[in-house]
Structures are given as structure tokens and as C-alpha cells.
Amino acid sequence: MEALDWLRWHFTVSGVETYWFLPPLVMLCISSLTSLGGVSGAFILLPFQMSVLGYTAPGVSATNFVYNIVSIPVGVLRHIRSGRLCWPLFWLLMGSTLPGVFLGYYIRLVYLPQPGRFKIFVGVVLAYLGLRTLWSACQEARDGNTAPKAPPSGRITGGTISLTRGTVVFGEQTYSYPTVPLAVISLAVGVIGGAYGIGGGALMAPFIISVLNLPPYVVSGATLFSTWCTSVVAALFYAFGPTFGTQGSTSPDWLLGSLFGAGGLLGIYLGARLQQFVPALVIKIILAAAVIFVAFRYLYPLVSG
């Protein structure tokens, strides 16, 4: 590998030293799969940074947010152009998640500065959502619902929202969801996402798809866009907000996060293009497998001793 030494780069903010092409390549592969279900892939990026690159300072969460900022916009634009962004659902998710991000930032710096507790906490949440999504996929396969729930060319043609329920018209079918429970869950997810550095999409998309039974084609655009908005606010807060006496840098590594984002940008675009050709069952299985894998990596040290 000495012949490739000229491709290595030292990132001064994070202290990471790696090949400059590795971050975009890794996230190209990851995000092209996770974005099929409306998830940017940041929840897998954080353990990669910590375990592979050795970046464990609180700024690793902020760097995840930078990845979201760079990678998500093209995918969101693709959903808007194809008519698959549910605006009422987006506003509900963003308005509920954003306040929780600030509380998550405080919890991350004050109570979860060390990776150990942090991994256990998020691992439990991811394990539940991954198993819940897998169970939903198994039920769908058992019932024989393996085809997409709407035509590949389906568009969101309408939607309403009130204090009790929201509706969305996709293709020729109308779906509904409870607004108050979803807002409460979104607030809690904002706390987790603000601490973890995922913006909440990795937690909200499996929940909405598996528990509320909305199709991925309706969910993915709204979760991606709300994740981007909360990531912008959270990254700025990590960069310029109070540190509460935390040891280690809380600022994001903008260059490293941007390289990850460059690969994620292409991957999310590919995922948005491919989504209409992939059955909802396959998307659920991909999401469940990715979430369970990360949860296992987090919880294995606790179970093993």
C-alpha cells in the first residue's frame, strides 16, 4: 500500500488519517441502499467513523450532520420532481423533531461524552426498530404482498393534516396517520438524533413504514427532507453552541463530512431513482438488515461481558 501513500490525507479537526477516496466510496455504497427507505445512511456512518477511523470525540456526531447536509439535497429534489414528497408529513416531522435536537445536543455533551454508554443507548433503540421492521416484512411476505403497494409511476396528488389525523393520496389510494402520536415520537427521535448525529430519519422512516403502515414511496421524501433541515441546525449548534465543559472538540470536521457527503449525494440520488422499481417488501428487508447490523455491533460488547 506504500504506492498509495500519496493518496492519504490527515484531517486536522478530527485527527483522522485515511485515503481521501475512502469516505466517498464507503458512503456511495451505503447510501444507495439505505436511501431506498428514506434514510440517508448516517446511522451507519457514525460507527464507521468511530470503529474504523478512530474518530470518537463528540465532534463525530456533528460530522455526521455535515454528511447529511451535503448528501441529501439531490435526493430530495428527485422526490419533489417525481411528485413523491408529502409536504404535510414533512412539516409535521420537522416541526416536532427540531426542538428535540437541542435537547439531544445537551444530553450528548453532558451525559454521553464517552462512546460506551452512547452505543448501548442507541443500540437498544435501533434493535427494536430493526426487529419491528423485519417482523412487518415477514408478515407482508406471508400474506403474499410482495409487489409494490402502488404503481411505479404513482405520485402524491393530495394530502391534509389536522390536530388528530393526516392523510396523503398516493396514486389511487388514500393513507392516513395520527398526528399527535407521530409528533410525540418525532420529538423523542429528535432527542436521539441530536445526540447521535443522524437527524432522526434513520429512526422515523422504519417506524412510519412498519408501525403506521405508510408505504416507503410516501415516507422517504418527507423523512429525507426533514433530516436535512434538522442537520443544518444541529451542525451549526455543534460548531458554535456552548460546550458545557465537555472535553474534546465538538466542532464538525467539515472537510471529512463533505467527502462522506459527496459519496452519499450520488448514492441517495441513485436510491431515489431506483426506489420506484423496488417492491416495498425488499426496501423493508434492506432497512431492517442495516439497522439490526448496527444494533448488534453496539450491543455485542454488553452481551458478551
C-alpha positions as CSV (number, residue, x, y, z in Angstrom):
1,M,0.0,0.0,0.0
2,E,3.0,2.3,0.0
3,A,2.3,3.2,-3.6
4,L,-0.9,4.8,-2.4
5,D,0.6,6.8,0.4
6,W,0.3,9.9,-1.7
7,L,-3.5,9.5,-1.6
8,R,-3.5,9.6,2.2
9,W,-4.8,12.7,3.9
10,H,-4.6,14.0,7.5
11,F,-7.8,15.7,8.6
12,T,-6.7,18.2,11.2
13,V,-10.0,18.8,13.0
14,S,-10.8,15.1,13.7
15,G,-7.2,13.8,13.7
16,V,-8.3,11.1,11.2
17,E,-5.8,9.9,8.6
18,T,-7.1,7.9,5.7
19,Y,-7.2,7.7,1.9
20,W,-9.1,10.6,0.5
21,F,-11.2,8.4,-1.8
22,L,-12.3,6.0,1.0
23,P,-15.0,8.3,2.7
24,P,-17.0,9.0,-0.6
25,L,-16.6,5.4,-1.7
26,V,-18.0,4.0,1.6
27,M,-21.0,6.2,1.6
28,L,-21.8,5.7,-2.0
29,C,-22.3,2.0,-1.3
30,I,-24.2,2.5,2.0
31,S,-26.5,5.4,1.0
32,S,-27.6,3.8,-2.3
33,L,-29.2,1.1,-0.3
34,T,-30.5,2.9,2.8
35,S,-32.0,5.8,0.8
36,L,-34.5,3.3,-0.8
37,G,-36.3,3.6,2.5
38,G,-35.9,7.3,3.1
39,V,-32.7,7.1,5.2
40,S,-29.5,8.9,4.4
41,G,-27.2,6.3,5.9
42,A,-25.7,8.5,8.6
43,F,-26.6,6.0,11.3
44,I,-24.1,3.5,9.7
45,L,-21.6,6.3,9.1
46,L,-21.1,7.1,12.8
47,P,-19.9,3.6,13.8
48,F,-17.7,3.5,10.7
49,Q,-16.0,6.7,11.9
50,M,-15.7,5.5,15.4
51,S,-14.6,1.9,14.9
52,V,-12.7,2.1,11.6
53,L,-11.3,5.7,11.5
54,G,-10.9,6.1,15.3
55,Y,-12.9,9.3,15.5
56,T,-14.5,9.2,18.9
57,A,-14.7,12.9,20.0
58,P,-18.2,14.5,20.4
59,G,-17.5,16.2,17.0
60,V,-18.1,12.9,15.3
61,S,-21.8,13.4,15.7
62,A,-21.5,16.9,14.2
63,T,-19.5,15.4,11.3
64,N,-22.4,13.1,10.6
65,F,-24.7,16.1,10.3
66,V,-22.3,17.6,7.7
67,Y,-22.6,14.4,5.7
68,N,-26.4,14.8,5.8
69,I,-26.2,18.5,4.7
70,V,-24.1,17.6,1.6
71,S,-25.6,14.3,0.6
72,I,-29.4,14.8,1.0
73,P,-30.4,17.7,-1.3
74,V,-30.2,15.9,-4.6
75,G,-32.3,13.0,-3.3
76,V,-34.9,15.5,-2.0
77,L,-35.0,17.3,-5.4
78,R,-35.6,14.0,-7.1
79,H,-38.5,13.2,-4.8
80,I,-40.0,16.6,-5.5
81,R,-39.7,16.3,-9.2
82,S,-41.2,12.8,-9.2
83,G,-44.1,14.1,-7.0
84,R,-43.3,11.9,-4.1
85,L,-42.8,14.4,-1.3
86,C,-45.6,14.6,1.2
87,W,-45.5,18.2,2.4
88,P,-47.9,17.9,5.4
89,L,-45.9,14.9,6.7
90,F,-42.6,16.8,6.2
91,W,-43.8,19.9,8.2
92,L,-45.1,17.7,11.0
93,L,-41.8,15.8,11.2
94,M,-39.6,18.8,11.0
95,G,-41.6,20.9,13.5
96,S,-41.7,18.0,16.0
97,T,-38.1,16.8,15.6
98,L,-36.2,20.1,15.7
99,P,-36.9,21.0,19.4
100,G,-35.7,17.6,20.4
101,V,-32.4,18.1,18.6
102,F,-31.4,20.8,21.0
103,L,-32.1,18.6,24.0
104,G,-30.2,15.8,22.3
105,Y,-27.2,18.1,21.9
106,Y,-27.2,18.8,25.6
107,I,-27.5,15.1,26.5
108,R,-24.7,14.1,24.1
109,L,-22.2,16.6,25.7
110,V,-23.2,16.2,29.3
111,Y,-24.3,12.6,29.8
112,L,-23.0,10.7,26.8
113,P,-19.5,12.1,26.1
114,Q,-18.0,8.5,26.2
115,P,-18.7,6.1,23.4
116,G,-19.7,3.2,25.7
117,R,-23.0,4.4,27.1
118,F,-23.8,6.2,23.9
119,K,-23.6,2.9,21.8
120,I,-25.7,1.0,24.3
121,F,-28.5,3.6,24.3
122,V,-28.8,3.9,20.6
123,G,-28.2,0.2,20.0
124,V,-31.4,-0.7,22.0
125,V,-33.5,1.8,20.0
126,L,-32.1,0.5,16.7
127,A,-32.6,-3.1,17.7
128,Y,-36.3,-2.5,18.4
129,L,-36.9,-0.7,15.1
130,G,-34.9,-3.2,13.1
131,L,-36.7,-6.2,14.5
132,R,-40.1,-4.4,14.2
133,T,-39.4,-3.6,10.5
134,L,-38.3,-7.2,9.9
135,W,-41.4,-8.6,11.5
136,S,-43.5,-6.3,9.3
137,A,-41.7,-7.6,6.2
138,C,-42.2,-11.2,7.3
139,Q,-45.9,-10.6,7.7
140,E,-46.1,-9.0,4.3
141,A,-44.3,-11.9,2.7
142,R,-46.5,-14.4,4.5
143,D,-49.6,-12.6,3.2
144,G,-48.2,-12.6,-0.3
145,N,-48.0,-8.8,-0.6
146,T,-44.6,-8.8,-2.3
147,A,-45.5,-6.3,-5.1
148,P,-45.2,-2.5,-4.7
149,K,-48.2,-1.1,-3.0
150,A,-48.7,1.5,-5.7
151,P,-47.9,1.8,-9.4
152,P,-44.2,2.7,-10.1
153,S,-45.4,5.9,-11.7
154,G,-47.6,6.9,-8.7
155,R,-47.5,10.4,-7.5
156,I,-48.7,12.1,-4.3
157,T,-51.7,14.0,-5.5
158,G,-53.1,15.4,-2.3
159,G,-52.9,15.5,1.5
160,T,-54.4,17.1,4.5
161,I,-53.4,17.5,8.2
162,S,-55.3,18.3,11.3
163,L,-54.8,18.1,15.1
164,T,-55.8,14.5,15.1
165,R,-55.1,12.9,11.7
166,G,-53.2,13.5,8.5
167,T,-54.0,12.0,5.1
168,V,-52.0,11.5,1.9
169,V,-53.3,10.5,-1.5
170,F,-50.8,8.4,-3.5
171,G,-51.8,7.0,-6.8
172,E,-55.5,6.0,-6.3
173,Q,-55.2,5.1,-2.7
174,T,-55.5,7.3,0.4
175,Y,-53.5,6.7,3.5
176,S,-53.9,8.2,7.0
177,Y,-51.8,8.6,10.1
178,P,-52.3,10.0,13.6
179,T,-50.7,13.4,14.0
180,V,-50.4,13.7,17.8
181,P,-48.7,10.3,18.5
182,L,-46.4,10.9,15.5
183,A,-45.4,14.4,16.8
184,V,-44.6,12.9,20.2
185,I,-42.5,10.2,18.7
186,S,-40.8,12.7,16.4
187,L,-39.8,14.8,19.4
188,A,-38.3,11.8,21.1
189,V,-36.5,10.8,17.9
190,G,-35.2,14.4,17.6
191,V,-33.5,13.9,21.1
192,I,-31.9,10.7,20.0
193,G,-30.9,12.0,16.6
194,G,-29.5,15.2,18.0
195,A,-27.2,13.2,20.3
196,Y,-26.3,10.6,17.7
197,G,-25.9,12.8,14.6
198,I,-28.5,11.2,12.3
199,G,-31.1,13.9,12.1
200,G,-33.8,11.4,13.0
201,G,-34.5,9.9,9.6
202,A,-33.0,6.5,10.4
203,L,-35.4,6.1,13.3
204,M,-38.5,7.8,11.9
205,A,-38.6,6.0,8.5
206,P,-38.7,2.4,9.9
207,F,-41.3,3.5,12.5
208,I,-43.6,5.2,10.0
209,I,-43.3,2.4,7.5
210,S,-43.7,-0.6,9.8
211,V,-45.9,0.8,12.6
212,L,-48.1,3.3,10.8
213,N,-48.1,1.2,7.6
214,L,-47.4,4.1,5.2
215,P,-45.6,2.9,2.0
216,P,-41.9,3.8,1.6
217,Y,-42.8,5.8,-1.5
218,V,-44.8,8.3,0.6
219,V,-42.4,8.4,3.6
220,S,-38.9,8.6,2.1
221,G,-39.1,12.1,0.6
222,A,-40.5,13.7,3.8
223,T,-38.0,11.9,6.1
224,L,-35.1,12.8,3.9
225,F,-36.0,16.5,3.8
226,S,-36.8,16.8,7.5
227,T,-33.4,15.1,8.2
228,W,-31.6,17.7,6.1
229,C,-33.3,20.6,7.8
230,T,-32.6,19.4,11.3
231,S,-29.0,18.5,10.3
232,V,-28.3,22.1,9.2
233,V,-29.4,23.5,12.5
234,A,-27.7,20.8,14.6
235,A,-24.3,21.1,12.8
236,L,-24.3,24.9,13.4
237,F,-25.2,24.3,17.1
238,Y,-22.4,21.8,17.5
239,A,-20.0,24.2,15.8
240,F,-20.9,27.4,17.7
241,G,-23.1,26.3,20.7
242,P,-22.0,26.0,24.3
243,T,-19.8,23.0,25.1
244,F,-20.9,22.6,28.8
245,G,-17.3,21.9,29.8
246,T,-17.0,18.8,27.6
247,Q,-13.5,17.5,26.9
248,G,-12.7,17.1,23.2
249,S,-13.8,19.0,20.2
250,T,-17.5,19.4,19.5
251,S,-17.0,21.1,16.1
252,P,-17.6,19.1,13.0
253,D,-14.8,18.1,10.6
254,W,-16.3,20.0,7.7
255,L,-13.8,18.5,5.1
256,L,-14.2,14.9,6.2
257,G,-18.0,15.2,6.4
258,S,-18.1,16.8,3.0
259,L,-16.2,13.9,1.5
260,F,-18.6,11.4,3.0
261,G,-21.4,13.6,1.7
262,A,-20.1,13.6,-1.8
263,G,-20.4,9.8,-2.0
264,G,-23.7,9.9,-0.2
265,L,-25.0,12.6,-2.6
266,L,-24.6,10.2,-5.5
267,G,-25.8,7.2,-3.6
268,I,-29.0,8.9,-2.4
269,Y,-29.7,10.1,-6.0
270,L,-29.3,6.5,-7.2
271,G,-31.5,5.2,-4.4
272,A,-34.2,7.8,-5.3
273,R,-34.1,6.7,-9.0
274,L,-34.2,3.0,-8.1
275,Q,-36.9,3.2,-5.5
276,Q,-39.9,3.1,-7.8
277,F,-38.6,-0.2,-9.3
278,V,-38.1,-1.9,-5.9
279,P,-41.0,-3.6,-4.0
280,A,-41.8,-2.2,-0.6
281,L,-41.0,-5.6,0.9
282,V,-37.4,-5.5,-0.4
283,I,-37.0,-2.0,1.0
284,K,-38.2,-3.1,4.4
285,I,-35.7,-6.0,4.5
286,I,-32.8,-3.8,3.4
287,L,-33.6,-1.3,6.2
288,A,-34.1,-4.0,8.8
289,A,-30.9,-5.7,8.0
290,A,-28.9,-2.5,8.1
291,V,-30.4,-1.3,11.4
292,I,-30.1,-4.8,13.1
293,F,-26.4,-5.0,12.0
294,V,-25.6,-1.6,13.6
295,A,-27.5,-2.5,16.7
296,F,-25.6,-5.8,17.1
297,R,-22.3,-4.1,16.8
298,Y,-23.3,-1.7,19.5
299,L,-24.8,-4.2,21.9
300,Y,-22.4,-7.2,21.5
301,P,-19.8,-5.9,24.0
302,L,-22.6,-5.5,26.6
303,V,-24.0,-9.0,26.0
304,S,-20.5,-10.7,25.8
305,G,-19.4,-9.4,29.1
